[in-house]
Amino acid sequence: MVNRGASQGCITCRQRHVKCDESKPQCKTCLRLGRECAGYGKKGLLVRFKDESGRFSGRPSHQRIRVSNRSLAKTTAATMTTKATTTPTQLAPSASHNYAAMLSSPSLVQQDLALSFFLTYVTGIGRNLESTRGFIEFVRPALAAEHHSSALFAAVNAVATLLWVLLGHSSPSILRPTHLLNKALLRLQKAIGDPEDRGRDATVLAALVLQAYETISAVLGQHRADGTHRDGALALLLHRGPDAGDSKYHGSLLGNILHAKVSLCVREKRPFPVHWIEWVQTKVIPQVPVNPSYLLDVIGISVANLQHQFLRPLPLQEPVSYFELEEWSQCVRTLDTRLWMWQQDVPHHWHPRRISSEKYIKSSNIRYQGACDVYPTVQIANIWNVWRIYRLLLIQIKLQLAASMRKLACDQKHAMQEDRNMDDIMDTTRHIRENQELLDSLCHSVPFYLGNRRVPAVFSDMENSELIFPSYHDLPSTDDAFLSYLESDCYVSRADHRRHVVLHGALHIMSILAYHIGLFAEARSLRLTETFGHEQKNWISEQFLRSAYLLRLIPEEPSLDTAHYDGAVETQFGDMEVSKVEAMASTIRRRLWTISIL
């Protein structure tokens, strides 16, 4: 056999140890498998972080557990590899004082550990191109090509250290690494001032990373988040030249901005800006990678416009004709069909799977009606809950249409009886039943996000095997969904899944629950109180307050420290006044409006 020397294949195929057809600019092997081809350039600098966590964890190095690299190898074709340790484990009493002192002024060692932690557990584990919303998955590969003096490196360093402080200290709000933030802002300003750097993907990513810093700071400081950095990222994208499509992440970054805009419009009942429609149709949709999340965002544009035009309290609605109601009904039916088609087209392993094993019904705080649903990742669970929100909004519109039609019954009685096309809209019993089923699905998803967590997250939770989060690993080993999950890019070990959900679960589900609590108030103003069951409202309110406590947004309640945590919390939360819960949810929605979930 002739030795032809080192492989000339693309970086992705060489990392995967498979044969590359060497097509340029992107190999067909990668494109056929739906992977991102990293091209034929030289490999990026291999960055390794020395295991220093033992100095601060109070646990011998041989007892520390290394993270699984399987998920990292199956995410984006990153040229930067980070052989980092897992998170520091629980602090020994003798080390806690020195640890707090060290956090007050993060050293270079601390920053290295924080960066390793961030790249592993925020941009790596639980992330994949199949469910990307165009941002966090690309930070790692983009950073691999950047110099340590770049704006992106400074931004990632700042947000990584902020997250490190959040998990490592009981009073993180007073220890924010503002000097690192200032450095990142200066470097971003310098990059924007340079004509060449201004058009690079890394500069846009730096702005979005700083937006993440602002959002986390808003959670810590309990103040309204500022959206300047996201607006800046949009401005950078809009001012790119005609060759912007050649940029590696341009399409995905456009998709991220689209998702943020759609989320904001739906949450605040704004119409999608008319002047954006042409931009979306001509610039965004042709370049955005096709995945279920982006397809749902496109549907969300129509949902936002329909919601703005129709969902108003009945006393404020102007009289409408039967012809107008027919047009509304046709719009609703079209959107309903699109949402049902979306559900049919998502990958098989995305669909929620219900678990009712005795293992998960011992603690009342990780079940709803004796069961819970599991998803491959938090991101995929978020996407499903957005889909549910869109369907709930359409059901509210259907119920209002039915009420308006009944008002016209006296004048239009004969026409309405003969128009069978309106039968679907007038079937209010079915609408209410579907509404209840959607709310039950939401409630069943909450245990996936929160598990049996009782207190705000700290580093030791990353290795705490007593924390139970229902996952695909709890499905039977012969289950088709589990087998599909094993072969997908979503797969991570059970331990890595726990770490993934500890970091992301509470914040994401709190945003979703806050939105649903807002729907409760709207249902009253729209005289649609029958759409929400008493048990559903109470349970959603309880879990919203629970997630707010886990994020340190409300003070610790005495019952949270008792041995009877599960029952005590249910009783206490259930007895709280609904108006207070709704007021808190409204405040949190306003403050954390930059969270693009809904």
Secondary structure as GFF3:
##gff-version 3
##sequence-region A 1 598
A	DSSP	alpha_helix	11	16	.	.	.	ID=ss1
A	DSSP	alpha_helix	28	32	.	.	.	ID=ss2
A	DSSP	beta_strand	47	48	.	.	.	ID=ss3
A	DSSP	alpha_helix	54	57	.	.	.	ID=ss4
A	DSSP	three_ten_helix	61	63	.	.	.	ID=ss5
A	DSSP	alpha_helix	70	73	.	.	.	ID=ss6
A	DSSP	beta_strand	82	83	.	.	.	ID=ss7
A	DSSP	alpha_helix	93	103	.	.	.	ID=ss8
A	DSSP	alpha_helix	108	121	.	.	.	ID=ss9
A	DSSP	three_ten_helix	129	131	.	.	.	ID=ss10
A	DSSP	three_ten_helix	136	138	.	.	.	ID=ss11
A	DSSP	alpha_helix	139	144	.	.	.	ID=ss12
A	DSSP	alpha_helix	151	168	.	.	.	ID=ss13
A	DSSP	three_ten_helix	172	174	.	.	.	ID=ss14
A	DSSP	alpha_helix	178	193	.	.	.	ID=ss15
A	DSSP	alpha_helix	195	198	.	.	.	ID=ss16
A	DSSP	alpha_helix	201	221	.	.	.	ID=ss17
A	DSSP	alpha_helix	228	238	.	.	.	ID=ss18
A	DSSP	three_ten_helix	242	246	.	.	.	ID=ss19
A	DSSP	alpha_helix	250	267	.	.	.	ID=ss20
A	DSSP	alpha_helix	274	279	.	.	.	ID=ss21
A	DSSP	pi_helix	280	284	.	.	.	ID=ss22
A	DSSP	alpha_helix	292	310	.	.	.	ID=ss23
A	DSSP	three_ten_helix	314	316	.	.	.	ID=ss24
A	DSSP	alpha_helix	322	345	.	.	.	ID=ss25
A	DSSP	three_ten_helix	348	350	.	.	.	ID=ss26
A	DSSP	beta_strand	353	355	.	.	.	ID=ss27
A	DSSP	three_ten_helix	358	360	.	.	.	ID=ss28
A	DSSP	three_ten_helix	364	366	.	.	.	ID=ss29
A	DSSP	beta_strand	372	374	.	.	.	ID=ss30
A	DSSP	alpha_helix	378	407	.	.	.	ID=ss31
A	DSSP	alpha_helix	409	418	.	.	.	ID=ss32
A	DSSP	three_ten_helix	420	422	.	.	.	ID=ss33
A	DSSP	alpha_helix	423	426	.	.	.	ID=ss34
A	DSSP	alpha_helix	428	450	.	.	.	ID=ss35
A	DSSP	three_ten_helix	459	463	.	.	.	ID=ss36
A	DSSP	three_ten_helix	472	474	.	.	.	ID=ss37
A	DSSP	alpha_helix	480	487	.	.	.	ID=ss38
A	DSSP	alpha_helix	494	525	.	.	.	ID=ss39
A	DSSP	three_ten_helix	529	531	.	.	.	ID=ss40
A	DSSP	alpha_helix	534	550	.	.	.	ID=ss41
A	DSSP	three_ten_helix	558	561	.	.	.	ID=ss42
A	DSSP	alpha_helix	565	575	.	.	.	ID=ss43
A	DSSP	alpha_helix	578	591	.	.	.	ID=ss44
###
